[in-house]
Amino acid sequence: MIIIKNLFKQYDNVTVLNDINIEVFDNEVFGLLGPNGAGKTTLIHILATLIKPTAGTATVNGYDIIKNPSEVRSSIGIVFQAPSSDDMLTGYENLKLHSLLYAVPKELREKRISEVLELVGLTNRKDDQVKKYSGGMRRRLEIARGLLHKPTVIFLDEPTLGLDPSSREVMWKYINRLVKDEKITLILTTHYMEEADFLCDRIGIIDKGTIIALDSPTQLKEQLGGEVIEMEFANKHVDKENIDRVLKQCNFVRKVELEAKNGNVLIYVDDASHNLPTILKILDKANNTEVESVELRSPTLNDVFLKFAQRHITKKQGQDEDEDDSEGGFMEKYAQYGNK
């Protein structure tokens, strides 16, 4: 449904997108996951023909974004980060205006408006002014508007930004339902890890304009290997290399990492609940490694993102000496995007 080839976007000397290559399949929910400023919205705007790439190209529903922009626009719906519905109009009036702009045939107009209102659960509020809607209702109206002309592809740019956790979960259910009922391809941008995990068939993790990982949420998490034991030590400056060395005798330990955000140690292991006593016994014999707390969990997309992004930033060290690209600075900057 979407093919992106060697896509670049630069503003002056700043590279916003750097050689993006992605294929998105029919009826797939594809997520672009990354922090603010990573290039997600820029990529959406290019695919929607709102801005032109510096180099490379893409096709949407078989149409080239540069050669056939009108056909691309007819094939897509888009929901921007910032609400764009008219507050003074009712929900119905906003949809009616949109149907006129997209030349929805007159004989289908009312039927289609009723369908999308029902799909997003706003039928009973269609005659209320949008200024009386909650944040979640406004986002659902934006989605209804994007679906009105029956696009084959819909772009949702941060669809739950600013919503409370309860409203966010309601929105997820509506998004799942519209993909099933409308049989569309959906491109979702988000920096909420749990949102991408819940909604997406595949995820492209993007950082500083570069795709640093691409796979299904399950496969991405499996790449980390095993379960996670997070340990807090009495010594806040614990020697990770020493812990790594003493645990190498255990064939069930995959790897040991130091979490820069809080100085805790992450131990990736097979069958964590069974092997934890052995790990604690080994560490008890090691010098200056008194354990204060232990947490067992499965790998999350937050772990995946921090792992791949750390690897990406390490490769770039030495190229951007004027930026704070140290492991600690990077991890502190992006830890807020987790789901702990």
C-alpha positions in Angstrom: 0.0 0.0 0.0 2.9 2.4 0.8 6.4 2.1 -0.6 9.1 4.6 0.6 12.4 4.6 -1.1 15.6 6.4 -0.1 13.7 9.3 1.4 15.6 12.4 2.6 14.4 15.7 4.0 16.7 18.6 4.9 16.2 22.1 6.1 19.3 24.2 5.5 22.0 22.0 7.0 19.7 20.0 9.3 18.8 16.4 8.1 15.3 15.7 9.4 14.9 12.4 7.5 17.8 10.3 6.5 17.4 7.6 3.9 14.1 6.1 4.9 13.1 2.8 3.3 9.8 1.3 4.4 7.0 -0.9 2.9 3.6 -0.8 4.5 1.1 -3.6 3.6 -2.6 -3.5 2.9 -4.9 -3.4 6.0 -1.8 -3.1 8.3 -1.5 -0.9 11.3 2.0 0.5 11.0 3.5 2.5 13.8 6.2 5.2 13.8 7.6 5.2 17.3 10.0 7.8 18.6 10.5 10.9 20.7 9.3 14.4 19.7 11.6 15.8 17.0 12.5 12.4 15.6 11.0 13.0 12.2 7.7 11.2 12.5 5.4 14.1 11.6 7.7 15.2 8.8 7.4 11.8 7.2 3.6 11.8 7.5 3.5 15.3 5.9 5.6 14.1 3.0 3.4 11.0 2.4 0.4 13.3 2.5 2.0 15.5 -0.2 2.0 18.5 2.2 5.8 19.0 1.8 8.2 17.7 -0.7 11.2 15.5 0.1 14.7 16.7 -0.6 15.5 13.3 -2.3 13.9 10.0 -2.8 10.2 9.3 -3.3 7.3 7.2 -2.2 4.1 5.7 -3.5 0.7 5.6 -1.7 -2.0 3.3 -3.0 0.1 3.0 -6.2 0.4 6.8 -6.8 3.7 8.6 -6.7 3.7 11.4 -4.1 5.6 13.8 -6.4 4.1 12.9 -9.8 0.5 12.2 -8.7 -0.2 14.3 -5.6 -4.0 14.7 -6.4 -4.5 11.0 -6.6 -2.6 10.5 -3.4 -4.7 13.0 -1.6 -7.9 11.3 -2.8 -6.6 8.0 -1.4 -5.8 9.2 2.1 -7.3 10.6 5.3 -5.2 12.5 7.9 -5.7 13.4 11.5 -3.2 16.0 12.6 -1.7 16.5 16.1 -3.5 19.9 16.5 -7.3 19.8 16.3 -8.6 21.4 13.2 -12.4 21.1 13.5 -14.4 24.3 13.8 -15.4 24.8 17.5 -18.4 26.9 16.6 -19.9 24.3 14.3 -21.6 21.1 15.5 -20.0 17.7 14.9 -22.5 17.1 12.1 -21.8 20.4 10.4 -18.0 19.8 10.5 -18.5 16.5 8.7 -21.0 18.0 6.2 -18.4 20.7 5.3 -15.7 18.1 4.9 -17.9 16.0 2.7 -18.4 19.0 0.4 -14.7 19.7 0.3 -14.0 16.1 -0.7 -16.8 16.0 -3.2 -18.6 13.1 -1.5 -21.6 12.3 -3.9 -24.8 14.0 -2.7 -26.7 10.7 -2.6 -24.1 9.1 -0.3 -23.3 12.1 1.9 -25.9 11.7 4.7 -25.4 7.9 4.8 -21.6 8.3 5.1 -21.9 10.9 7.8 -24.2 8.7 9.8 -21.8 5.7 9.4 -18.7 7.5 10.7 -20.5 9.1 13.6 -21.7 5.7 14.6 -18.2 4.3 14.2 -16.7 6.8 16.6 -19.6 6.8 19.0 -20.7 10.4 18.5 -24.2 9.9 17.0 -25.9 11.2 20.1 -23.7 14.3 20.2 -23.7 15.2 16.5 -25.8 18.3 17.0 -23.6 19.7 19.8 -21.1 22.4 19.1 -17.5 21.0 19.1 -16.5 23.5 21.8 -18.7 21.4 24.2 -16.8 18.2 23.3 -14.2 16.6 25.6 -10.7 16.1 24.3 -11.3 12.5 23.5 -14.6 13.3 21.7 -12.7 15.9 19.6 -10.1 13.4 18.6 -12.8 10.9 17.6 -14.5 13.6 15.5 -11.2 14.2 13.7 -10.9 10.5 13.0 -14.5 10.5 11.7 -13.7 13.4 9.4 -10.6 11.6 8.0 -12.7 8.5 7.2 -15.6 10.3 5.6 -14.5 10.0 2.0 -13.6 6.3 2.4 -9.8 6.6 2.1 -7.6 3.5 1.6 -5.0 4.9 3.9 -5.4 7.0 7.0 -2.6 8.8 8.9 -3.0 9.4 12.6 -0.4 11.8 14.0 -0.2 11.3 17.8 -3.9 10.4 18.0 -4.0 10.3 21.8 -1.7 13.2 22.6 -3.0 15.1 25.6 -5.7 12.5 26.6 -5.9 11.0 30.0 -5.1 7.3 30.4 -8.8 6.3 30.4 -9.6 8.3 27.3 -6.5 6.9 25.6 -7.7 3.3 26.1 -11.1 4.2 24.7 -9.5 5.7 21.7 -7.4 2.6 21.1 -10.6 0.6 21.0 -12.1 2.9 18.4 -8.9 2.7 16.3 -9.0 -1.1 16.4 -12.6 -1.1 15.4 -12.2 1.3 12.5 -9.3 -0.8 11.0 -11.5 -3.9 11.2 -14.8 -2.2 10.0 -13.3 0.1 7.3 -10.6 -2.3 6.1 -8.0 0.4 5.7 -4.3 0.8 6.1 -3.4 2.9 9.1 -0.1 4.7 9.7 0.2 5.8 13.4 2.8 8.1 14.9 3.3 8.0 18.7 5.8 8.3 21.4 3.7 6.2 23.8 5.3 2.8 24.0 2.2 1.0 25.3 0.1 2.5 22.5 2.4 1.2 19.8 2.5 -2.2 21.5 -1.3 -2.4 21.7 -2.2 -1.1 18.2 0.5 -1.9 15.7 1.2 -4.9 13.6 4.7 -3.6 12.9 6.7 -0.7 14.3 9.5 1.4 12.8 11.5 3.0 15.6 12.8 6.3 14.4 15.4 8.5 16.0 17.0 11.7 14.6 15.5 11.0 11.2 16.8 7.4 10.9 14.9 4.1 11.2 16.9 2.2 13.8 14.6 -0.8 14.1 11.6 -2.3 12.2 9.6 -5.4 13.1 6.5 -6.5 15.0 6.3 -5.5 18.7 6.7 -9.2 19.7 9.8 -9.7 17.5 11.4 -6.5 18.7 11.0 -7.5 22.3 12.3 -11.0 21.6 15.5 -9.5 20.2 16.4 -8.3 23.7 16.2 -11.9 24.9 14.8 -13.4 28.0 13.1 -11.7 31.0 14.4 -8.7 32.8 15.6 -8.6 36.4 16.1 -5.0 37.5 18.3 -4.6 40.6 18.9 -1.7 42.8 22.2 -1.8 44.8 23.2 -0.1 48.1 26.3 1.1 46.2 24.8 3.6 43.7 28.1 3.4 41.7 28.2 -0.3 41.4 30.7 -1.8 39.0 28.6 -3.2 36.1 31.6 -4.9 34.6 32.3 -6.8 37.8 28.6 -8.0 37.9 28.8 -9.0 34.3 32.0 -10.9 35.0 30.7 -12.8 38.0 27.4 -13.7 36.2 29.1 -15.0 33.0 29.4 -18.4 34.7 25.6 -18.7 34.4 24.5 -19.9 31.0 20.9 -18.6 31.6 22.2 -15.0 31.7 21.9 -13.3 28.3 23.4 -9.9 29.1 23.9 -7.3 31.8 23.3 -3.6 31.4 23.5 -0.4 33.5 20.4 1.8 33.3 21.8 5.3 33.1 18.6 6.9 34.4 18.8 5.6 37.9 22.0 3.5 38.1 20.1 0.2 38.5 21.4 -2.9 36.7 19.3 -4.8 34.2 20.0 -8.5 33.9 18.4 -10.3 30.9 17.9 -14.0 31.8 15.9 -17.1 30.8 13.3 -18.3 33.4 13.9 -15.3 35.8 11.7 -16.6 38.6 13.6 -19.9 38.7 17.1 -18.5 38.3 16.8 -15.4 40.5 17.9 -17.2 43.7 21.1 -18.4 42.0 21.9 -14.9 40.8 21.3 -13.4 44.3 23.6 -16.1 45.8 26.4 -15.3 43.3 26.1 -11.5 43.9 26.1 -12.0 47.6 29.6 -13.4 47.3 30.8 -10.6 45.1 32.4 -7.5 46.7 30.4 -4.4 47.3 27.2 -5.6 45.6 24.6 -5.5 48.3 21.1 -5.8 46.7 18.4 -3.4 48.0 15.5 -4.2 45.7 14.6 -6.6 42.8 12.0 -6.3 40.1 11.1 -9.0 37.6 9.4 -8.1 34.3 9.1 -9.0 30.7 11.0 -6.8 28.1 8.9 -3.8 27.1 9.0 -1.6 24.0 10.6 1.0 26.3 13.5 -1.4 26.7 13.7 -2.0 23.0 13.6 1.7 22.2 16.4 2.6 24.7 18.5 -0.3 23.5 18.3 0.5 19.8 18.5 4.2 20.3 21.6 3.8 22.6 23.2 1.7 19.9 22.4 4.3 17.3 23.7 7.2 19.3 26.9 5.3 20.1 27.6 4.9 16.3 27.2 8.7 15.9 29.5 9.6 18.8 32.5 11.4 17.4 30.5 12.8 14.5 28.5 15.3 16.5 30.9 16.4 19.2 29.0 19.5 20.0 25.9 17.6 21.0 25.2 15.9 24.3 25.3 12.4 22.8 26.8 10.6 25.8 25.0 7.5 26.9 23.9 9.1 30.2 22.7 12.3 28.5 20.8 10.4 25.9 19.2 8.0 28.3 18.1 10.8 30.7 16.6 12.7 27.7 14.5 9.8 26.4 13.6 7.8 29.6 10.4 9.8 29.9 9.0 8.0 26.9 8.8 4.7 28.7 5.7 3.1 30.2 6.9 2.3 33.7 
